[in-house]
Amino acid sequence: MMIKPSSLNKNLIKEIALILIIKVIILIVIKNIWFDAPTIPKNFDHQVAERIMGSELKMKETR
C-alpha cells in the first residue's frame, strides 16, 4: 500500500494546523490565569515620585 504525496501533504497540513490551534488556546488560558492583573498601577507617576524623592516629611533639609 503506497501513500500518495498529495494525501500526505494534506494530512501534514491538518496536523500542523491542529497543533498550532491547541498551542494558541493553551497560551490564551495561561495568560488569563497568571497575567489577569494590570501591570501598571493606577497612580504610577505618584508612586514612582514618592519612591524616588521620598515623602515630604522625610525630605526635610537641614542647613
PDB file of N, CA, C, O and CB in Angstrom:
ATOM      1  N   MET A   1       0.846  -1.181   0.000  1.00  0.00           N
ATOM      2  CA  MET A   1       0.000   0.000   0.000  1.00  0.00           C
ATOM      3  C   MET A   1       0.889   1.241   0.000  1.00  0.00           C
ATOM      4  O   MET A   1       1.692   1.432   0.913  1.00  0.00           O
ATOM      5  CB  MET A   1      -0.961   0.000   1.224  1.00  0.00           C
ATOM      6  N   MET A   2       0.750   2.056  -0.990  1.00  0.00           N
ATOM      7  CA  MET A   2       1.589   3.227  -1.151  1.00  0.00           C
ATOM      8  C   MET A   2       0.802   4.497  -0.829  1.00  0.00           C
ATOM      9  O   MET A   2      -0.356   4.641  -1.220  1.00  0.00           O
ATOM     10  CB  MET A   2       2.152   3.289  -2.574  1.00  0.00           C
ATOM     11  N   ILE A   3       1.448   5.410  -0.113  1.00  0.00           N
ATOM     12  CA  ILE A   3       0.800   6.671   0.233  1.00  0.00           C
ATOM     13  C   ILE A   3       1.147   7.707  -0.824  1.00  0.00           C
ATOM     14  O   ILE A   3       2.313   7.891  -1.172  1.00  0.00           O
ATOM     15  CB  ILE A   3       1.228   7.156   1.647  1.00  0.00           C
ATOM     16  N   LYS A   4       0.127   8.377  -1.327  1.00  0.00           N
ATOM     17  CA  LYS A   4       0.345   9.413  -2.328  1.00  0.00           C
ATOM     18  C   LYS A   4       0.889  10.669  -1.661  1.00  0.00           C
ATOM     19  O   LYS A   4       0.461  11.007  -0.557  1.00  0.00           O
ATOM     20  CB  LYS A   4      -0.961   9.726  -3.089  1.00  0.00           C
ATOM     21  N   PRO A   5       1.815  11.363  -2.296  1.00  0.00           N
ATOM     22  CA  PRO A   5       2.373  12.579  -1.710  1.00  0.00           C
ATOM     23  C   PRO A   5       1.335  13.661  -1.427  1.00  0.00           C
ATOM     24  O   PRO A   5       1.465  14.382  -0.438  1.00  0.00           O
ATOM     25  CB  PRO A   5       3.420  13.132  -2.616  1.00  0.00           C
ATOM     26  N   SER A   6       0.310  13.793  -2.267  1.00  0.00           N
ATOM     27  CA  SER A   6      -0.698  14.839  -2.053  1.00  0.00           C
ATOM     28  C   SER A   6      -1.510  14.568  -0.792  1.00  0.00           C
ATOM     29  O   SER A   6      -1.829  15.498  -0.051  1.00  0.00           O
ATOM     30  CB  SER A   6      -1.635  14.940  -3.268  1.00  0.00           C
ATOM     31  N   SER A   7      -1.848  13.298  -0.538  1.00  0.00           N
ATOM     32  CA  SER A   7      -2.604  12.975   0.683  1.00  0.00           C
ATOM     33  C   SER A   7      -1.724  13.129   1.911  1.00  0.00           C
ATOM     34  O   SER A   7      -2.207  13.498   2.982  1.00  0.00           O
ATOM     35  CB  SER A   7      -3.168  11.542   0.614  1.00  0.00           C
ATOM     36  N   LEU A   8      -0.437  12.847   1.764  1.00  0.00           N
ATOM     37  CA  LEU A   8       0.496  13.032   2.875  1.00  0.00           C
ATOM     38  C   LEU A   8       0.606  14.513   3.226  1.00  0.00           C
ATOM     39  O   LEU A   8       0.627  14.871   4.403  1.00  0.00           O
ATOM     40  CB  LEU A   8       1.888  12.455   2.523  1.00  0.00           C
ATOM     41  N   ASN A   9       0.677  15.378   2.211  1.00  0.00           N
ATOM     42  CA  ASN A   9       0.758  16.815   2.441  1.00  0.00           C
ATOM     43  C   ASN A   9      -0.504  17.337   3.113  1.00  0.00           C
ATOM     44  O   ASN A   9      -0.421  18.179   4.007  1.00  0.00           O
ATOM     45  CB  ASN A   9       0.993  17.550   1.129  1.00  0.00           C
ATOM     46  N   LYS A  10      -1.659  16.856   2.702  1.00  0.00           N
ATOM     47  CA  LYS A  10      -2.924  17.296   3.305  1.00  0.00           C
ATOM     48  C   LYS A  10      -2.986  16.884   4.775  1.00  0.00           C
ATOM     49  O   LYS A  10      -3.407  17.663   5.630  1.00  0.00           O
ATOM     50  CB  LYS A  10      -4.131  16.708   2.533  1.00  0.00           C
ATOM     51  N   ASN A  11      -2.565  15.655   5.058  1.00  0.00           N
ATOM     52  CA  ASN A  11      -2.572  15.198   6.446  1.00  0.00           C
ATOM     53  C   ASN A  11      -1.586  15.987   7.299  1.00  0.00           C
ATOM     54  O   ASN A  11      -1.877  16.325   8.446  1.00  0.00           O
ATOM     55  CB  ASN A  11      -2.245  13.712   6.513  1.00  0.00           C
ATOM     56  N   LEU A  12      -0.427  16.274   6.735  1.00  0.00           N
ATOM     57  CA  LEU A  12       0.581  17.036   7.460  1.00  0.00           C
ATOM     58  C   LEU A  12       0.087  18.452   7.746  1.00  0.00           C
ATOM     59  O   LEU A  12       0.288  18.968   8.846  1.00  0.00           O
ATOM     60  CB  LEU A  12       1.891  17.080   6.665  1.00  0.00           C
ATOM     61  N   ILE A  13      -0.546  19.071   6.781  1.00  0.00           N
ATOM     62  CA  ILE A  13      -1.085  20.423   6.974  1.00  0.00           C
ATOM     63  C   ILE A  13      -2.171  20.424   8.046  1.00  0.00           C
ATOM     64  O   ILE A  13      -2.219  21.335   8.872  1.00  0.00           O
ATOM     65  CB  ILE A  13      -1.649  20.977   5.649  1.00  0.00           C
ATOM     66  N   LYS A  14      -3.030  19.429   8.044  1.00  0.00           N
ATOM     67  CA  LYS A  14      -4.086  19.323   9.050  1.00  0.00           C
ATOM     68  C   LYS A  14      -3.487  19.145  10.448  1.00  0.00           C
ATOM     69  O   LYS A  14      -3.944  19.773  11.403  1.00  0.00           O
ATOM     70  CB  LYS A  14      -5.029  18.148   8.719  1.00  0.00           C
ATOM     71  N   GLU A  15      -2.480  18.303  10.567  1.00  0.00           N
ATOM     72  CA  GLU A  15      -1.855  18.071  11.870  1.00  0.00           C
ATOM     73  C   GLU A  15      -1.165  19.327  12.396  1.00  0.00           C
ATOM     74  O   GLU A  15      -1.296  19.663  13.573  1.00  0.00           O
ATOM     75  CB  GLU A  15      -0.847  16.928  11.774  1.00  0.00           C
ATOM     76  N   ILE A  16      -0.437  20.013  11.533  1.00  0.00           N
ATOM     77  CA  ILE A  16       0.256  21.235  11.957  1.00  0.00           C
ATOM     78  C   ILE A  16      -0.748  22.301  12.361  1.00  0.00           C
ATOM     79  O   ILE A  16      -0.547  22.987  13.363  1.00  0.00           O
ATOM     80  CB  ILE A  16       1.168  21.764  10.834  1.00  0.00           C
ATOM     81  N   ALA A  17      -1.825  22.455  11.599  1.00  0.00           N
ATOM     82  CA  ALA A  17      -2.859  23.442  11.933  1.00  0.00           C
ATOM     83  C   ALA A  17      -3.505  23.108  13.271  1.00  0.00           C
ATOM     84  O   ALA A  17      -3.747  24.002  14.081  1.00  0.00           O
ATOM     85  CB  ALA A  17      -3.932  23.504  10.826  1.00  0.00           C
ATOM     86  N   LEU A  18      -3.781  21.852  13.507  1.00  0.00           N
ATOM     87  CA  LEU A  18      -4.384  21.437  14.772  1.00  0.00           C
ATOM     88  C   LEU A  18      -3.447  21.709  15.942  1.00  0.00           C
ATOM     89  O   LEU A  18      -3.885  22.198  16.984  1.00  0.00           O
ATOM     90  CB  LEU A  18      -4.750  19.951  14.727  1.00  0.00           C
ATOM     91  N   ILE A  19      -2.185  21.403  15.786  1.00  0.00           N
ATOM     92  CA  ILE A  19      -1.206  21.649  16.846  1.00  0.00           C
ATOM     93  C   ILE A  19      -1.091  23.140  17.139  1.00  0.00           C
ATOM     94  O   ILE A  19      -1.019  23.538  18.301  1.00  0.00           O
ATOM     95  CB  ILE A  19       0.169  21.078  16.457  1.00  0.00           C
ATOM     96  N   LEU A  20      -1.073  23.972  16.091  1.00  0.00           N
ATOM     97  CA  LEU A  20      -0.988  25.423  16.294  1.00  0.00           C
ATOM     98  C   LEU A  20      -2.222  25.964  17.007  1.00  0.00           C
ATOM     99  O   LEU A  20      -2.107  26.831  17.873  1.00  0.00           O
ATOM    100  CB  LEU A  20      -0.811  26.136  14.955  1.00  0.00           C
ATOM    101  N   ILE A  21      -3.386  25.466  16.653  1.00  0.00           N
ATOM    102  CA  ILE A  21      -4.619  25.900  17.322  1.00  0.00           C
ATOM    103  C   ILE A  21      -4.592  25.521  18.793  1.00  0.00           C
ATOM    104  O   ILE A  21      -4.967  26.328  19.644  1.00  0.00           O
ATOM    105  CB  ILE A  21      -5.853  25.282  16.640  1.00  0.00           C
ATOM    106  N   ILE A  22      -4.155  24.307  19.106  1.00  0.00           N
ATOM    107  CA  ILE A  22      -4.071  23.861  20.500  1.00  0.00           C
ATOM    108  C   ILE A  22      -3.076  24.724  21.271  1.00  0.00           C
ATOM    109  O   ILE A  22      -3.346  25.098  22.412  1.00  0.00           O
ATOM    110  CB  ILE A  22      -3.660  22.369  20.575  1.00  0.00           C
ATOM    111  N   LYS A  23      -1.946  25.044  20.677  1.00  0.00           N
ATOM    112  CA  LYS A  23      -0.942  25.877  21.350  1.00  0.00           C
ATOM    113  C   LYS A  23      -1.473  27.275  21.630  1.00  0.00           C
ATOM    114  O   LYS A  23      -1.238  27.825  22.705  1.00  0.00           O
ATOM    115  CB  LYS A  23       0.328  25.966  20.506  1.00  0.00           C
ATOM    116  N   VAL A  24      -2.181  27.847  20.680  1.00  0.00           N
ATOM    117  CA  VAL A  24      -2.748  29.185  20.882  1.00  0.00           C
ATOM    118  C   VAL A  24      -3.769  29.161  22.014  1.00  0.00           C
ATOM    119  O   VAL A  24      -3.793  30.065  22.849  1.00  0.00           O
ATOM    120  CB  VAL A  24      -3.402  29.704  19.582  1.00  0.00           C
ATOM    121  N   ILE A  25      -4.600  28.144  22.045  1.00  0.00           N
ATOM    122  CA  ILE A  25      -5.589  28.017  23.124  1.00  0.00           C
ATOM    123  C   ILE A  25      -4.896  27.888  24.479  1.00  0.00           C
ATOM    124  O   ILE A  25      -5.312  28.521  25.450  1.00  0.00           O
ATOM    125  CB  ILE A  25      -6.506  26.798  22.880  1.00  0.00           C
ATOM    126  N   ILE A  26      -3.852  27.080  24.549  1.00  0.00           N
ATOM    127  CA  ILE A  26      -3.112  26.917  25.808  1.00  0.00           C
ATOM    128  C   ILE A  26      -2.467  28.230  26.235  1.00  0.00           C
ATOM    129  O   ILE A  26      -2.494  28.569  27.418  1.00  0.00           O
ATOM    130  CB  ILE A  26      -2.036  25.825  25.665  1.00  0.00           C
ATOM    131  N   LEU A  27      -1.889  28.975  25.295  1.00  0.00           N
ATOM    132  CA  LEU A  27      -1.276  30.259  25.632  1.00  0.00           C
ATOM    133  C   LEU A  27      -2.314  31.266  26.135  1.00  0.00           C
ATOM    134  O   LEU A  27      -2.035  32.022  27.065  1.00  0.00           O
ATOM    135  CB  LEU A  27      -0.544  30.827  24.415  1.00  0.00           C
ATOM    136  N   ILE A  28      -3.491  31.285  25.539  1.00  0.00           N
ATOM    137  CA  ILE A  28      -4.543  32.190  25.995  1.00  0.00           C
ATOM    138  C   ILE A  28      -4.995  31.824  27.399  1.00  0.00           C
ATOM    139  O   ILE A  28      -5.218  32.706  28.229  1.00  0.00           O
ATOM    140  CB  ILE A  28      -5.734  32.162  25.031  1.00  0.00           C
ATOM    141  N   VAL A  29      -5.131  30.542  27.670  1.00  0.00           N
ATOM    142  CA  VAL A  29      -5.534  30.100  29.019  1.00  0.00           C
ATOM    143  C   VAL A  29      -4.468  30.481  30.038  1.00  0.00           C
ATOM    144  O   VAL A  29      -4.803  30.980  31.112  1.00  0.00           O
ATOM    145  CB  VAL A  29      -5.778  28.566  29.049  1.00  0.00           C
ATOM    146  N   ILE A  30      -3.201  30.262  29.731  1.00  0.00           N
ATOM    147  CA  ILE A  30      -2.119  30.621  30.641  1.00  0.00           C
ATOM    148  C   ILE A  30      -2.115  32.122  30.898  1.00  0.00           C
ATOM    149  O   ILE A  30      -1.947  32.551  32.039  1.00  0.00           O
ATOM    150  CB  ILE A  30      -0.765  30.174  30.075  1.00  0.00           C
ATOM    151  N   LYS A  31      -2.295  32.920  29.860  1.00  0.00           N
ATOM    152  CA  LYS A  31      -2.325  34.379  30.014  1.00  0.00           C
ATOM    153  C   LYS A  31      -3.467  34.803  30.929  1.00  0.00           C
ATOM    154  O   LYS A  31      -3.286  35.667  31.787  1.00  0.00           O
ATOM    155  CB  LYS A  31      -2.464  35.064  28.642  1.00  0.00           C
ATOM    156  N   ASN A  32      -4.629  34.206  30.755  1.00  0.00           N
ATOM    157  CA  ASN A  32      -5.784  34.581  31.574  1.00  0.00           C
ATOM    158  C   ASN A  32      -5.641  34.137  33.019  1.00  0.00           C
ATOM    159  O   ASN A  32      -6.184  34.784  33.914  1.00  0.00           O
ATOM    160  CB  ASN A  32      -7.045  33.993  30.991  1.00  0.00           C
ATOM    161  N   ILE A  33      -4.928  33.056  33.266  1.00  0.00           N
ATOM    162  CA  ILE A  33      -4.764  32.571  34.638  1.00  0.00           C
ATOM    163  C   ILE A  33      -3.712  33.378  35.386  1.00  0.00           C
ATOM    164  O   ILE A  33      -3.975  33.844  36.496  1.00  0.00           O
ATOM    165  CB  ILE A  33      -4.382  31.089  34.638  1.00  0.00           C
ATOM    166  N   TRP A  34      -2.532  33.556  34.809  1.00  0.00           N
ATOM    167  CA  TRP A  34      -1.426  34.157  35.538  1.00  0.00           C
ATOM    168  C   TRP A  34      -1.247  35.653  35.309  1.00  0.00           C
ATOM    169  O   TRP A  34      -0.658  36.330  36.151  1.00  0.00           O
ATOM    170  CB  TRP A  34      -0.180  33.466  35.175  1.00  0.00           C
ATOM    171  N   PHE A  35      -1.733  36.179  34.206  1.00  0.00           N
ATOM    172  CA  PHE A  35      -1.481  37.572  33.888  1.00  0.00           C
ATOM    173  C   PHE A  35      -2.775  38.366  33.747  1.00  0.00           C
ATOM    174  O   PHE A  35      -2.906  39.169  32.824  1.00  0.00           O
ATOM    175  CB  PHE A  35      -0.671  37.675  32.618  1.00  0.00           C
ATOM    176  N   ASP A  36      -3.732  38.153  34.648  1.00  0.00           N
ATOM    177  CA  ASP A  36      -5.008  38.839  34.542  1.00  0.00           C
ATOM    178  C   ASP A  36      -4.990  40.224  35.193  1.00  0.00           C
ATOM    179  O   ASP A  36      -5.853  41.045  34.881  1.00  0.00           O
ATOM    180  CB  ASP A  36      -6.088  37.998  35.166  1.00  0.00           C
ATOM    181  N   ALA A  37      -4.052  40.507  36.071  1.00  0.00           N
ATOM    182  CA  ALA A  37      -3.983  41.810  36.732  1.00  0.00           C
ATOM    183  C   ALA A  37      -3.255  42.810  35.838  1.00  0.00           C
ATOM    184  O   ALA A  37      -2.374  42.431  35.066  1.00  0.00           O
ATOM    185  CB  ALA A  37      -3.275  41.693  38.104  1.00  0.00           C
ATOM    186  N   PRO A  38      -3.621  44.082  35.943  1.00  0.00           N
ATOM    187  CA  PRO A  38      -2.892  45.081  35.147  1.00  0.00           C
ATOM    188  C   PRO A  38      -1.449  45.202  35.625  1.00  0.00           C
ATOM    189  O   PRO A  38      -1.156  45.024  36.807  1.00  0.00           O
ATOM    190  CB  PRO A  38      -3.592  46.456  35.226  1.00  0.00           C
ATOM    191  N   THR A  39      -0.568  45.502  34.704  1.00  0.00           N
ATOM    192  CA  THR A  39       0.845  45.573  35.064  1.00  0.00           C
ATOM    193  C   THR A  39       1.265  46.962  35.520  1.00  0.00           C
ATOM    194  O   THR A  39       2.298  47.106  36.174  1.00  0.00           O
ATOM    195  CB  THR A  39       1.694  45.149  33.895  1.00  0.00           C
ATOM    196  N   ILE A  40       0.484  47.991  35.187  1.00  0.00           N
ATOM    197  CA  ILE A  40       0.823  49.352  35.589  1.00  0.00           C
ATOM    198  C   ILE A  40      -0.209  49.814  36.611  1.00  0.00           C
ATOM    199  O   ILE A  40      -1.403  49.820  36.313  1.00  0.00           O
ATOM    200  CB  ILE A  40       0.870  50.319  34.354  1.00  0.00           C
ATOM    201  N   PRO A  41       0.220  50.198  37.803  1.00  0.00           N
ATOM    202  CA  PRO A  41      -0.724  50.668  38.813  1.00  0.00           C
ATOM    203  C   PRO A  41      -1.415  51.963  38.372  1.00  0.00           C
ATOM    204  O   PRO A  41      -0.931  52.665  37.484  1.00  0.00           O
ATOM    205  CB  PRO A  41      -0.004  50.885  40.149  1.00  0.00           C
ATOM    206  N   LYS A  42      -2.556  52.267  39.008  1.00  0.00           N
ATOM    207  CA  LYS A  42      -3.331  53.449  38.642  1.00  0.00           C
ATOM    208  C   LYS A  42      -2.560  54.741  38.921  1.00  0.00           C
ATOM    209  O   LYS A  42      -2.532  55.629  38.069  1.00  0.00           O
ATOM    210  CB  LYS A  42      -4.655  53.461  39.397  1.00  0.00           C
ATOM    211  N   ASN A  43      -1.948  54.861  40.074  1.00  0.00           N
ATOM    212  CA  ASN A  43      -1.210  56.068  40.443  1.00  0.00           C
ATOM    213  C   ASN A  43       0.282  55.876  40.233  1.00  0.00           C
ATOM    214  O   ASN A  43       1.085  56.140  41.127  1.00  0.00           O
ATOM    215  CB  ASN A  43      -1.491  56.447  41.898  1.00  0.00           C
ATOM    216  N   PHE A  44       0.637  55.421  39.065  1.00  0.00           N
ATOM    217  CA  PHE A  44       2.026  55.054  38.790  1.00  0.00           C
ATOM    218  C   PHE A  44       2.976  56.234  38.955  1.00  0.00           C
ATOM    219  O   PHE A  44       4.008  56.101  39.613  1.00  0.00           O
ATOM    220  CB  PHE A  44       2.147  54.492  37.386  1.00  0.00           C
ATOM    221  N   ASP A  45       2.647  57.392  38.368  1.00  0.00           N
ATOM    222  CA  ASP A  45       3.542  58.555  38.442  1.00  0.00           C
ATOM    223  C   ASP A  45       3.734  59.006  39.882  1.00  0.00           C
ATOM    224  O   ASP A  45       4.850  59.317  40.298  1.00  0.00           O
ATOM    225  CB  ASP A  45       2.992  59.714  37.600  1.00  0.00           C
ATOM    226  N   HIS A  46       2.661  59.040  40.630  1.00  0.00           N
ATOM    227  CA  HIS A  46       2.733  59.486  42.021  1.00  0.00           C
ATOM    228  C   HIS A  46       3.563  58.511  42.866  1.00  0.00           C
ATOM    229  O   HIS A  46       4.376  58.934  43.688  1.00  0.00           O
ATOM    230  CB  HIS A  46       1.315  59.630  42.611  1.00  0.00           C
ATOM    231  N   GLN A  47       3.356  57.225  42.663  1.00  0.00           N
ATOM    232  CA  GLN A  47       4.093  56.221  43.433  1.00  0.00           C
ATOM    233  C   GLN A  47       5.576  56.262  43.105  1.00  0.00           C
ATOM    234  O   GLN A  47       6.413  56.138  43.998  1.00  0.00           O
ATOM    235  CB  GLN A  47       3.537  54.822  43.162  1.00  0.00           C
ATOM    236  N   VAL A  48       5.904  56.434  41.842  1.00  0.00           N
ATOM    237  CA  VAL A  48       7.314  56.486  41.446  1.00  0.00           C
ATOM    238  C   VAL A  48       7.971  57.725  42.033  1.00  0.00           C
ATOM    239  O   VAL A  48       9.091  57.652  42.539  1.00  0.00           O
ATOM    240  CB  VAL A  48       7.456  56.481  39.905  1.00  0.00           C
ATOM    241  N   ALA A  49       7.293  58.853  41.973  1.00  0.00           N
ATOM    242  CA  ALA A  49       7.851  60.088  42.520  1.00  0.00           C
ATOM    243  C   ALA A  49       8.077  59.961  44.017  1.00  0.00           C
ATOM    244  O   ALA A  49       9.101  60.417  44.525  1.00  0.00           O
ATOM    245  CB  ALA A  49       6.928  61.272  42.226  1.00  0.00           C
ATOM    246  N   GLU A  50       7.143  59.351  44.731  1.00  0.00           N
ATOM    247  CA  GLU A  50       7.313  59.160  46.175  1.00  0.00           C
ATOM    248  C   GLU A  50       8.486  58.230  46.456  1.00  0.00           C
ATOM    249  O   GLU A  50       9.255  58.451  47.391  1.00  0.00           O
ATOM    250  CB  GLU A  50       6.024  58.596  46.805  1.00  0.00           C
ATOM    251  N   ARG A  51       8.613  57.203  45.651  1.00  0.00           N
ATOM    252  CA  ARG A  51       9.683  56.232  45.877  1.00  0.00           C
ATOM    253  C   ARG A  51      11.062  56.861  45.626  1.00  0.00           C
ATOM    254  O   ARG A  51      12.010  56.607  46.370  1.00  0.00           O
ATOM    255  CB  ARG A  51       9.487  55.002  44.968  1.00  0.00           C
ATOM    256  N   ILE A  52      11.161  57.670  44.590  1.00  0.00           N
ATOM    257  CA  ILE A  52      12.448  58.285  44.254  1.00  0.00           C
ATOM    258  C   ILE A  52      12.780  59.419  45.208  1.00  0.00           C
ATOM    259  O   ILE A  52      13.883  59.483  45.751  1.00  0.00           O
ATOM    260  CB  ILE A  52      12.436  58.801  42.814  1.00  0.00           C
ATOM    261  N   MET A  53      11.825  60.311  45.409  1.00  0.00           N
ATOM    262  CA  MET A  53      12.069  61.513  46.200  1.00  0.00           C
ATOM    263  C   MET A  53      11.780  61.321  47.677  1.00  0.00           C
ATOM    264  O   MET A  53      12.267  62.099  48.498  1.00  0.00           O
ATOM    265  CB  MET A  53      11.240  62.642  45.676  1.00  0.00           C
ATOM    266  N   GLY A  54      11.023  60.332  48.033  1.00  0.00           N
ATOM    267  CA  GLY A  54      10.629  60.148  49.409  1.00  0.00           C
ATOM    268  C   GLY A  54       9.437  61.045  49.722  1.00  0.00           C
ATOM    269  O   GLY A  54       9.076  61.915  48.930  1.00  0.00           O
ATOM    270  N   SER A  55       8.840  60.825  50.871  1.00  0.00           N
ATOM    271  CA  SER A  55       7.707  61.672  51.227  1.00  0.00           C
ATOM    272  C   SER A  55       8.223  63.023  51.696  1.00  0.00           C
ATOM    273  O   SER A  55       9.399  63.163  52.030  1.00  0.00           O
ATOM    274  CB  SER A  55       6.832  61.006  52.323  1.00  0.00           C
ATOM    275  N   GLU A  56       7.332  64.025  51.721  1.00  0.00           N
ATOM    276  CA  GLU A  56       7.740  65.375  52.091  1.00  0.00           C
ATOM    277  C   GLU A  56       8.202  65.451  53.544  1.00  0.00           C
ATOM    278  O   GLU A  56       9.050  66.274  53.888  1.00  0.00           O
ATOM    279  CB  GLU A  56       6.595  66.346  51.861  1.00  0.00           C
ATOM    280  N   LEU A  57       7.650  64.605  54.384  1.00  0.00           N
ATOM    281  CA  LEU A  57       8.046  64.629  55.794  1.00  0.00           C
ATOM    282  C   LEU A  57       9.468  64.126  55.995  1.00  0.00           C
ATOM    283  O   LEU A  57      10.183  64.608  56.874  1.00  0.00           O
ATOM    284  CB  LEU A  57       7.086  63.793  56.622  1.00  0.00           C
ATOM    285  N   LYS A  58       9.875  63.167  55.190  1.00  0.00           N
ATOM    286  CA  LYS A  58      11.214  62.603  55.325  1.00  0.00           C
ATOM    287  C   LYS A  58      12.292  63.470  54.678  1.00  0.00           C
ATOM    288  O   LYS A  58      13.470  63.341  55.009  1.00  0.00           O
ATOM    289  CB  LYS A  58      11.247  61.224  54.719  1.00  0.00           C
ATOM    290  N   MET A  59      11.899  64.345  53.765  1.00  0.00           N
ATOM    291  CA  MET A  59      12.857  65.102  52.977  1.00  0.00           C
ATOM    292  C   MET A  59      13.132  66.496  53.523  1.00  0.00           C
ATOM    293  O   MET A  59      13.375  67.417  52.743  1.00  0.00           O
ATOM    294  CB  MET A  59      12.370  65.209  51.577  1.00  0.00           C
ATOM    295  N   LYS A  60      13.103  66.674  54.813  1.00  0.00           N
ATOM    296  CA  LYS A  60      13.392  67.972  55.376  1.00  0.00           C
ATOM    297  C   LYS A  60      14.908  68.230  55.293  1.00  0.00           C
ATOM    298  O   LYS A  60      15.718  67.389  55.682  1.00  0.00           O
ATOM    299  CB  LYS A  60      12.884  68.058  56.843  1.00  0.00           C
ATOM    300  N   GLU A  61      15.264  69.411  54.777  1.00  0.00           N
ATOM    301  CA  GLU A  61      16.676  69.750  54.672  1.00  0.00           C
ATOM    302  C   GLU A  61      17.131  70.419  55.954  1.00  0.00           C
ATOM    303  O   GLU A  61      16.392  71.171  56.589  1.00  0.00           O
ATOM    304  CB  GLU A  61      16.938  70.664  53.459  1.00  0.00           C
ATOM    305  N   THR A  62      18.345  70.129  56.308  1.00  0.00           N
ATOM    306  CA  THR A  62      18.919  70.806  57.478  1.00  0.00           C
ATOM    307  C   THR A  62      20.076  71.658  57.007  1.00  0.00           C
ATOM    308  O   THR A  62      20.995  71.177  56.345  1.00  0.00           O
ATOM    309  CB  THR A  62      19.386  69.783  58.569  1.00  0.00           C
ATOM    310  N   ARG A  63      20.016  72.950  57.365  1.00  0.00           N
ATOM    311  CA  ARG A  63      21.094  73.859  56.972  1.00  0.00           C
ATOM    312  C   ARG A  63      21.577  74.605  58.158  1.00  0.00           C
ATOM    313  O   ARG A  63      22.487  75.426  58.042  1.00  0.00           O
ATOM    314  CB  ARG A  63      20.646  74.827  55.896  1.00  0.00           C
TER     315      ARG A  63
END
